[in-house]
Amino acid sequence: MYKAPRGTADILPEEQGYWRFIEDRAIALCRLYGYQRLDTPAFEDAQLFTRSIGEGTDIVTKEMYTFKDRSGNILALRPEGTAPVCRAYLEHGMDNSPQPVKLYYLATIFRYERPQAGRYRQHYQFGFEAIGDADPTADAEVIEMAWQFFKSLGLGSLYLYLNSIGCKVCRPKYMESLKRYYSAHVSGLCSDCKTRIEKNPLRLLDCKKPFCYDVAEAAPKSTGYLCQECETHFEAVQTYLNTLKLPFEVNHRLVRGLDYYTKTVFEIQPLGEGAQSALGGGGRYDDLIEELGGRPTPAIGFAAGMERVVLNLKRQKITVPSLTTPPVFIAHLGNEANLEAVKLASTLRKDGIAAIMGTGDRSLKSQLRQANSIGSNYVAIIGEDEVKSGTVTLRNMMSGEQKTAPPAALGDLLKKVD
Ligand code: HAM
């Protein structure tokens, strides 16, 4: 027996209601904030990701699904959604449109990670990007939109963490100071952190191992090294967030796992869980478009992990709208009734009424059981008597009440009772 590959999951019919609910809310939110949908391919030139996410990141060094196609091109399954959006923005000349350009996506993401609850090798993200706006109001709007997304789903008990990791002007000084601090605290650090000191010092702050966590807590803070521009920007973002009454907390250990970020970074987490289970995260990436060959273009965005949202909807016992009204079940007995049932099913469906026919030559009792199991509220019965009189008997499965009518009248009858 084959199984779904490790770290992937089937989304079964009974789960679909959660997914549709999340997608519907996401799309409605994007309309409110003026975002347009962009779908990009599931794979891209691998270099797009190495350049933008960063050579030293876990995603690039350990998690990308990179492969050579039959023409020798080195491609990678999309390990995140921001770089493809920026690539498409440049490729389609959106840099010549009025700015900012606001785009959103619902997309599969692939990362070769160690699977655990809420962490998969294929997951879905809802993400949005506002490209071409340097103003701190853009940061506040994107953060508010992310927050509103979870609120619109009915999720509560969420934390909003905020930080500024500076820009290419002020970050080098901060990195030096981090390296100095960590070099003096190297003994006791986990092996990953030891290599990060040189390769990716910012990520040192993110380690969850108890000893490393304590060292990170006392580490120099990026906000202490911001240049004037970054500091003014960060203060303005906080002022706007306060104005919007968003309950954020500045967290100097929040650094994010992708190298393209500048200035504002933020994450939304459910109460009582670590960063492993962030519902979503994002930030500013003012250098990325230029890095990919465009003009200097500021941008900010966010993405949420849909599986984690589903997990939290279930944990918080949030009920989602049911996807469909149950179909009318057509029970039939005998060969002639079978023909009538085929015609009736077709007529009802053309009339926009969902209908399912009983299977084969089962007894009426067994067909009614089948109707019950699919949750049909109404069963249309065609037996010998009905064939003779050219009628159908409609049974209300809740009350047991029955009505007889010609097949052509059934559609109207069902529309009335619905
Ligand atoms: P990210 O934090 O790597 O950011 O991923 C965004 C969200 O995707 C996470 O907060 C989490 O909910 C979910 N996620 C990540 N990895 C997994 C996984 N293995 N299994 C399940 N869910 C996962 C980005 O990808 C950035 N592109 C976000 C962004 C958009 N920044 C600016 N614009």
Boltz pocket constraint, residues with backbone or C-beta under 6 A from the ligand:
constraints:
  - pocket:
      binder: B
      contacts: [[A, 79], [A, 80], [A, 81], [A, 82], [A, 111], [A, 113], [A, 118], [A, 119], [A, 120], [A, 121], [A, 122], [A, 123], [A, 124], [A, 125], [A, 127], [A, 128], [A, 129], [A, 257], [A, 258], [A, 277], [A, 278], [A, 279], [A, 280], [A, 281], [A, 282], [A, 283], [A, 284], [A, 300], [A, 301], [A, 302], [A, 303], [A, 304], [A, 305], [A, 306], [A, 307], [A, 308]]
      max_distance: 6.0
